Amino acid sequence: MTLLKLKRVYLPPVSRDGCRVLVDRMWPRGLTKKKAAVDHWLKDVAPSTKLRQWFGHDPEKWTEFRRRYTAELRANKTPVQALREILKSHATVTLLFGAHDEEHNQAMVLAAYLRRSLRN
């Protein structure tokens, strides 16, 4: 079973990160590709631009954001399947996100979605 971790992309990479997968639609501001050390950038698995802009990282919208983003993930099978393939081929996968809020971001929702679907 793959160990699935979450981490801000702005934190320095370490070997314990395993395969580093950026799950943001936009590249993080001020970060070079070398410094980010991203193995895969799966922007299509990120929330739609419309949903991201609506959420605006407002914790009061968190419950509804999770519901809407989970619905997008269910409907967006190809990018989710690409991520599942990465999970199958690595012992550790770290989902990288740019948000400041480490508790209310798309990587949290995505990780929960993947963990649920891997159990089924």
N, C-alpha and C positions, 0 to 999 in steps of 0.2 A: 504494500500500500504506500502510495506517495505521501510524503509529508508536505502539506500545503501551508505556506506562510504568507504573511502580509508585511509590507514595508513601504515607507515613503521612499520614492525614487531619489530624493535629495540626500538620503543617508548613504554613507560610503558602502560600497559593495564588500562583502566578505565571502569567503569560500563556503561557509555554512548556508548561504543563500541558494546554492544549487543553481538550477536554471532560472534566470531572471526574466519575467514576462511583464512588460508594461501594458496595463489595461486601461489607459487613458486614450481618449479620442485625439487629443492634441498633445504635441511634444511639450514636456515641461520647460517653462521659461528659464533661460539662463543656464541650461545644462547641456554640455556637449555630449555627443554620443559616446565618446571614449569615457568620460567621467561617469555616465549613467550605467555603463557596462550592461546594457540590455541585450539579452539573447534573442528575444522575440518581442515585437511590438504588435499587439493584436487590437488595433484601434476599433475594429468592427464589433468586438465583444463589449465595448464600452457603451454606456447609455447613449441614446440618440442625442443629438445637439439640442433638440427641443426639450427633452426631459432634463438634460443637464442644466440648461438655462433656467427652466422652471424651478428646479430644486435649489440652485444657487447655494448649496451647502448650508441650508437653513435647517437646523435640528428640529424645528417644529413641523417641517414637511417630511421628516425621516420615514415615518410609517407609510405614508402614501408613496414616497419615492421608492421604497423597497417593493411595494406591491407593483408599481408601474414598471420598474426595472426588471423584476422577475418575469412579468408578462412579456417584456421585450426579449428576454433571454429564451423563454419558451418558444417564441415565434422566430428567433434568429438562430436556427440550428447549425448552420455551417460554421460560423466563428466559434460557437460553443464546442462543436465537435473538434475543431482544430486545437482548441485548448485541452480537450480531453486526450487527444493524441499526445500532446506534450506531457501531460500528467502520466500517461502510460509508460513513457520512455525515460523518465527521470525519477530518482529516489526522493529528491527535494525540489519543489517548485515554489518560487517566491513571486507573488503577485505584487507588482509595483504600482503605486499611485502617487499623484502629485499633490493631492489635497492636504491642507494643514490639519484638518480634523481627522484624527486617526480612528475615530469611532463612528463617524457618519460619512461614509464614502462608498463609491461603487465597488471597490475591491472587497469590502466587508460583505456586501450583498452577493457578489459573484462567488466568493469563497463558500458562503452558506449554501448557495444554490448548487455548487459543484459537490459539496460534501453530502447534501441530501440525495442528489442524483447518483452518486457513486455507491451509496448504500442500497439503492433500489436495483 
